[in-house]
Amino acid sequence: MNHKCVERLWRREGLKVPKQKKDKRRRLFPGDGSSSRLRAEHADHVWSYDFMHDRTDDGRALRILNIIDEYTRECLAIDVGRSVTSENVLGRLAKLFATRGVPEHIRSQ
């Protein structure tokens, strides 16, 4: 029996149906209201990097490093491998710094 059927029965019996819970999403800024999240104002202002994990058909792990420019939403790099180490991340960032310059801020998702 799903939640819709239960709610229909509650309404028929005259009971108060509880409100649906909203999905919890990542906040754009801290919940205490102390400071707002830094917004990118121009290209190469804020870069973000994030890791993704997946598995191949044979069950082996696959790691993906993504680096993006938050203002232009341009993907600066995608590195794929069985493992992504801190040396891999630093090496990729060093190459990007040499070709595009150093951003003002780097954010880890």
C-alpha positions as CSV (number, residue, x, y, z in Angstrom):
1,M,0.0,0.0,0.0
2,N,1.5,3.3,-1.0
3,H,1.3,6.7,0.6
4,K,-1.5,7.9,-1.8
5,C,-3.8,5.1,-0.8
6,V,-3.2,5.8,2.9
7,E,-3.8,9.5,2.5
8,R,-7.1,8.8,0.6
9,L,-8.2,6.5,3.5
10,W,-7.3,9.2,6.1
11,R,-9.3,11.9,4.1
12,R,-12.3,9.5,3.9
13,E,-12.3,9.0,7.7
14,G,-12.0,12.8,8.2
15,L,-8.4,12.6,9.6
16,K,-5.9,15.3,9.0
17,V,-3.4,14.3,6.3
18,P,0.2,15.3,7.2
19,K,2.0,17.5,4.7
20,Q,4.5,16.0,2.3
21,K,8.1,16.3,3.4
22,K,10.2,18.3,0.9
23,D,13.4,16.8,-0.4
24,K,16.5,18.0,1.5
25,R,18.8,19.7,-0.9
26,R,22.2,21.1,-0.4
27,R,22.0,24.7,0.8
28,L,23.7,27.4,-1.2
29,F,24.9,29.1,2.0
30,P,25.3,28.2,5.7
31,G,22.1,27.8,7.6
32,D,23.2,30.2,10.4
33,G,22.9,33.1,8.0
34,S,26.5,34.2,8.8
35,S,27.7,34.6,5.2
36,S,26.4,33.9,1.7
37,R,27.9,31.5,-0.8
38,L,30.5,33.1,-3.1
39,R,29.0,33.6,-6.5
40,A,31.2,33.6,-9.6
41,E,31.3,37.1,-11.1
42,H,33.4,36.5,-14.3
43,A,35.2,33.7,-16.1
44,D,38.0,32.1,-14.1
45,H,36.8,33.6,-10.9
46,V,35.6,30.4,-9.2
47,W,36.5,26.9,-10.2
48,S,34.9,23.8,-8.7
49,Y,36.1,20.2,-8.6
50,D,34.2,17.1,-7.7
51,F,34.6,13.4,-7.8
52,M,32.1,10.9,-9.3
53,H,32.2,7.1,-8.7
54,D,30.9,4.4,-10.9
55,R,31.4,0.7,-11.6
56,T,32.1,-1.1,-14.9
57,D,30.3,-4.2,-16.0
58,D,32.8,-6.4,-14.4
59,G,32.3,-4.7,-11.0
60,R,35.6,-2.7,-10.9
61,A,35.6,0.8,-9.5
62,L,35.8,3.8,-11.8
63,R,36.7,7.3,-10.5
64,I,36.0,10.6,-12.4
65,L,37.5,14.0,-11.5
66,N,35.5,17.0,-12.9
67,I,36.8,20.5,-12.9
68,I,34.5,23.3,-14.0
69,D,34.4,27.1,-14.3
70,E,31.3,28.1,-12.3
71,Y,30.6,31.3,-14.2
72,T,30.8,29.9,-17.8
73,R,29.8,26.4,-16.8
74,E,32.7,25.2,-19.0
75,C,34.2,21.9,-18.1
76,L,37.9,22.5,-17.8
77,A,39.0,18.9,-17.2
78,I,37.6,15.4,-16.9
79,D,40.0,12.7,-15.6
80,V,38.9,9.1,-15.5
81,G,40.8,6.2,-13.9
82,R,40.6,3.3,-11.5
83,S,41.9,5.6,-8.8
84,V,42.3,9.4,-8.6
85,T,44.9,10.4,-6.1
86,S,45.7,13.8,-4.7
87,E,48.8,13.9,-6.9
88,N,46.5,13.5,-9.9
89,V,44.3,16.4,-8.7
90,L,47.3,18.7,-8.0
91,G,48.9,17.8,-11.4
92,R,45.7,18.5,-13.3
93,L,45.3,21.8,-11.5
94,A,48.9,22.8,-12.1
95,K,48.4,22.2,-15.9
96,L,45.2,24.3,-15.8
97,F,47.0,27.1,-13.9
98,A,49.7,27.1,-16.6
99,T,47.3,27.3,-19.5
100,R,44.4,29.4,-18.1
101,G,45.9,31.2,-15.1
102,V,45.1,30.9,-11.4
103,P,41.4,31.4,-10.4
104,E,40.6,33.6,-7.4
105,H,38.8,30.8,-5.6
106,I,38.7,27.0,-5.9
107,R,35.7,25.1,-4.4
108,S,35.6,21.4,-3.6
109,Q,32.1,20.0,-4.0
